[in-house]
Amino acid sequence: MEKTKYTFRHFFIVDGQKKEIDPLKEPKVSNQCKLLWANLTTGKEHVLVEEENQYELPH
């Protein structure tokens, strides 16, 4: 079965005008939305971690 490809676009309404945004660069987009976007675009499951629980990967 061939995979279906999706294109997602995100918008805010600012002063009555629709403005396209990059959800990864927009601080007003919630982390849950970013998590959903990551899951959909990669096809893998991701989880949110608290900043204090992050660690650097070995090189």
N, C-alpha and C positions, 0 to 999 in steps of 0.2 A: 504494500500500500504506500502510495506517495504521500509525503508529509505536506500538510497544508501550511502555507506561509501567511502570516498576518502582519499588517502594518498598523501600529498604534500611534496615534497623535494625541497630544495633551494640550488643553486650552484653558486659559483663564479669561473671564470677561472683565475688562478694565475700561472704565468710563464708557460702557456700552459697546465697546469694540472687542471682538474675539482676538486674543493674542495667543499664538502657539508658544509653548514652553518646552524646555528639556527637563523632565521630571527629576533627573539626577543632579541637576545644577540649581534647581529652585528650592530654596529653604522652606517655603510654605507648603510643600508637598509632604505629606506625612510619611513616616518610615514604613507604615503598612503598605502604602501605595508603591513605594520603591521596592519593597519585598515582592509584591505581586508582579511588578514589572520584571524583576530579575527572574522569578520563577517562569514567567511566560516566555521571555526572550531566550533563555538558556535551555528550557525544557528540564531543568534540574530543580530539586527542592533546596531552598536556602532558608536560613534562620537568622533572626535578628540577635545580635549580641550587644551587651552593654559595653560602653567604651572601656570600663575598667577591666572587663573580662577578655579583651582582645590581646593577642600576642603576635609577635613577628614570626614569620615562617623562616625556617633555616634556609640558608642559601646553598 
